[in-house]
Amino acid sequence: MDLGGLDKSRLPQHVAIIMDGNGRWATQRRKHRIEGHRRGKTSVRVIVEMSRRIGIRYLSLYAFSTENWLRPEDEVEALMGLLEHYLIAEQTKMMRYGIRLLAVGNRNRLPAQLRRTLESVIEATAKNQRMTVILALSYSGRDDIVRMARVLAQQVSAGNCQADCVDEQWISSHLDTASVPDPDLLIRTSGEMRISNFFLWQIAYSELYVTPTLWPDFREKEYLQALLDFQRRRRRFGRTDEQMAESPLVTMEAGGRKS
């Protein structure tokens, strides 16, 4: 496709996406909600493939939040089935193109068969290095921070950590996303102006992009628009324009991690 002036030298290293609007897409067309999720699965394939082709190194997809367990049982069951089918169907492609799969969230709540499939694909792709796809499953930002705090409490109780050992780097290294850089760009589809408990610590300095497009309709054109918008942003990380002009290659020192 025509990349419309996209500068591949200034791509975000890590893109995170809140994939919202599957249910509304289906309702608008008088279809069952699960049809929206099926259509959304195609959008996942398209965005992963485009990210790989243009050189995005990390892509995080908010696939299922802890709050989503409150949805109707039949919808949750169907979602779990779609996810397992996606993992099985895409493993060969992940291996072919060097894509590593990671998952963040509370896997213990996932159905046993899905959990086994997920862990199998993660293990099979562990040595792939061209791109990393992170699935947020049974995930919430608050839960991520709570689990980090429990680790901290345990280490303090055991005498392995004092107050001065805790800094931003320590916290980042004990979150689910410890092995990946913080997102540069957070995209939310469906027009909702909230982050829905996603990567609360990690997006401190992420650029936010909200589109009214529902996730099942979010394809190459819409993704390109988000990336072009990102490249028009002035990322200062607390500095002035004058300081950035003097040091145009400076990287973030606070609120995130370098890679």
ZIPE-V523820 format. One line per field, one symbol per residue. phi: phi as a letter, one per 30 degrees, with the letter a starting at -180 (. if undefined). psi: psi as a letter, one per 20 degrees, with the letter a starting at -180 (. if undefined). burial: I if it has 16 or more other ideal C-beta (glycine too) atoms within 10 Angstrom, else O. A space follows every 50 residues. Layout:
phi: ???
psi: ???
burial: ???
//
This chain:
phi: .ddhidcddbdddbccbcdcjdddedddchcdeddddddddddeeddddd eddcjddbbcbdcacddddddeeddddddddddddddddceededdcicc cbbbkdddddeedddddeddddddcecdbdabccccbhcbdddedddddd ddddddddicaceddcbddddedccececbddddbccbciidcachichd ddcebddcbcbdddedcdbedddddddddedddccchjddddddddbdcd cdcbiabdb
psi: qpjkjpoiikqphopqponqjgghggghjlrqhhhhhghhhhhggghggg gghikphpoponhorhhiiirqhhggghghgggggggghigghgggjkpp prqqanhhiqqggggggghghgghjhiqihqppopoplqqhghghghghg gghghghijiprhiioahggghijrhkhjqqqphppppriipmrilkplh ghkhkqppopqipqgijobgghgggghhggiiqoohlirrhgghhhmijq rpiqjaqq.
burial: OOOOOOOOOOIIIIIIIIIIIIIIIIOOOOOOIIIIIIIIIOIIOOIIOI IIOIOIIIIIIIIIIIOIOOOOOOIOOIIIOIIIOIIOOIIOOIOOOOII IIIIIIOOOIOOOIIOIIOOIIOOIOOIOOIIIIIIIIIIIOIIOOOIOO OIOOIOOOOOIOOOOOOOOOOIOIIIIOOIIIIIIIIIIIOOOOIOIIIO IIIOIIIOIIIOIIIIIIOIOIIIOIIOOIOOOOOOOOOOOOOOOOOOOO OIOOOIIOO
//
